[in-house]
Amino acid sequence: MHSNLIKNTFAVALLAAAVGSAMAADSVDVKVIGQIIPAACTPTISGGGVIDYGNIKASTLAADAYTTLPEMQLDFSLVCDAPAKVALMAINGRPGTMAGVTESALHAAYAPVIMFNTPGTTSSVGLGLDGATPIGGYAVRIAADTVTADGNAVDTLVQDNNYTSSGTYIKRTVGNLYSINGRITTWATPGSLTPVAFKVLAGKLGVQAYINKASALDLTHVIHLDGLTTLEVVYL
């Protein structure tokens, strides 16, 4: 996709140069970009990263309310070939499909139901569409009380900063079972707000979903949940 875009742009540039050569600049810049990273880090999720709710009977869905499904957990690890300070960015693969709410520019929104048994707002994403109808939504979290870095307990930090690498980190406690959707998430030694370098991070990744109101869905056929989140490593 990128190569086609470059070719198309180049063709347009040549055409513009041919038509308006009298106004063409007599110099051009060559930029060399990239970054040197301290280590290569690989995230891994058990079960192939698949959360399978199996067969959900239509008769169990609330007619005029959202139906919350139980949280499902998988083992999560982030392994680096040398100590590195890194964070995770959760990218929504089904933007614009949340039921009951309008997503922000970050393609996430607060769920219209209580998630992770914690009252308040939980940033969530969509479960895809059945035709033009949103199927539901879900939130992803890395349980703060399960995370270790090189075998040591760590604090979980987040930034609500529009996916930039600057800003103030906020500690998330065990009682605040936040999601990682729409946020940059990293880790620090207990009591610190500075990301810590590690080789192996391990913990539990939890997902909880909710289903749209039964009255909004066409339950005469099978509806397939279609959530997709990509966890991308950010080198700090």
N, C-alpha and C positions, 0 to 999 in steps of 0.2 A: 504493500500500500504506500509505504514511504517512497520507494523508488519511483513509482508512477507519478507521485506528486512532484518529485524533484524533476523528472523528465518533462512534465507538463509546464512547470514553472520556467524551466530553461528554454523551452520552445517559445513561450510567450515573451521571454526576455529577448530572444534573438529577433523575433518579429518586431518588437518595439524598437530595437536598435536599428533594424533595417529601415523602418518607417521614419524614425525621428533621429537619425544619426547625427544631425547637426547639433543636437542638444545633449549628446551622450557625454558622460564624464570621461576624463582622460586618465583615470586611475581606478583601481579596485582593491579592496582589502582581502587578505587571506587570514582567516581566523583559525587558530589552533586551540581546541578546547578539550576538556576531559577532567578527570579527577583521579588522584592517587588515594586509594583506600588502604587502611591499615591491615585489612584482612578480608577474606571472602566468607560470607555468612550464609548458611542455608537453612531455611525454615522447613520443618517437617511436622505433619499432622498424621496421627494414627488413622486407620480405616480409610486411607486414601483421601482424607479430608471430606468425606461424605457424611452428612447428617441425614439419616433415613427415618422418617416418621412412619413409614409403612403405610398400610391401608387405614385411612381415617373414615369411619362411617359417616355418611351425610346426616344420619339421624342424630348424631352426637353434637352437631353444630347448633349454636343458638340462632334462632330465626332473626332476631332484631338486635343482636349484640355481637361483639367480636368474641371468638373462641380462642382462649390462650392454651397453647400446647405446653407440655412439660419441657424443662430444660434438658438438653442432651449434651454430654461432655465427651471430648476426645483428648488424648495426650498430645501436648504441643512441645516442640523443642526448637531451639535456634542455635545451631552449631557453627562456630567460627574457627578458622585455621590458625588464628592468633587472637590475643585479647583485643577487643574492639568495642567502641561505644556506638551502639546502634539503636534504632527505634523501629517500630512497625507502623505502617500506614495501611488502613483498610480501605480498599477501593470497591465501590458498589458496581457490580456487573449487570444490574437490572434497574437502572435509574428510571425514575418516574412511574414506579409500579406499586408504591405503598398504598394500602387501603386506609381510607379515612382521613388522611392528612396530605398536605402538599410538601414535597421535599425542598430543602434549601439548595443553595448553589453548590453545596458539597454533596448533593445527592443523598442526603440523610434527613431524618426528621424525628421528632419525639413520638414514640408510639402512643396510640390512643388507649392503651391498656397498661396495667402494671406488669412489668417484666422483671424476671429474676427475684420475684417475691419482695421487691423493694418499691414502696410507694414513691412517687415522684416521676421525673421525666427520664426516659431511656432512649438514647439516639438509636434509630433503627433504619432498616432499608427494606425494599420490596421483594416479594416472592414471585414476581413475574405476573403475566396477564393471562386470563382465560378469555380469548377474543379481545375485547377492549376493557374487560373488567379486572381490576386488581384482585389478586387471590388473597393477599394478606401482607404480612411483613415479618421481620425477625431482627434480633439483635445478636451481636457477637461480643463475647467478653473473654478475657483471660483472667481467671479467678485469682484475685490478689493474694489470697491465703495459700495458694499452691505454688507460687513461683519461687524458684531458686536460681541463683547465678553462680556457677562453679560450686554448687553444693551449699551455698550460703543464702539465707533468707534476704530478700530485697524488698524495697518499697516500689510500688507501681506509680509512675508519673504520667500525666497526660498534658497535652497542649490543645486548647480550643483556639487554634490559630490559622484556620483555613489552609492547612497542609503546608505551612512554611517551616523553615528550620530555625526560626528565631521566636522568642517569646518566653513567657514565664511558665515554668512547669508547676503543676498542682499535684499534690499527693492524693491518691485514691485509697481509702481505707477498706478493710475487709467488709465492713458493714455497708459500704457504698459500692454495690455491685454494678459498676458502670459498664457500658459497652465501649468498644473501640471504634465503632462506626463514626466517621466524621472527625476523627481525632488522630494526633500522633501520640503513640504510646511508647514509653521507655522505662528504664528501671534504675534505681539508685540504692546505695547502701542505706540501711535504716536511719531515718532522721535527716537525710541529705536530700537536696533538690537538684543535685548534679548527677547526670547520667554516669553510670559506672561501666567500666570496661569488663568484658567477660569473654570466655571461650564457649561455654555451654549454658544456655538458659533453658529451664524446663518448667512445665506447669500444665494446667488443665485449660483447654479452650472450651467454653460453653456457648451454646446456641439455644435461643428460645424463640419460638415462632408464634404468631397469632393468625387466625383465619378470618377472612371477611365475613360479614353477616350473611347467613344462609339465604336470606331474602334477596341479596344482591347477586347471588351466584346461580348459574344454570346447573342444577344438580341432577339433570337427566343424563349426564354423561360423565366420564372420568375426568377429573381435574388434576393436573400434575403440578405439584409445587416445584418452582423453578428459581430458587434463590442462588445467587452466586456472588461471593466476595473474594477478592484477591488480596492476600497479605503481602505487601511489598516491604522489603528491608530498606531502611533509610540510614545511611552512614552519617554519623554526627561529627 
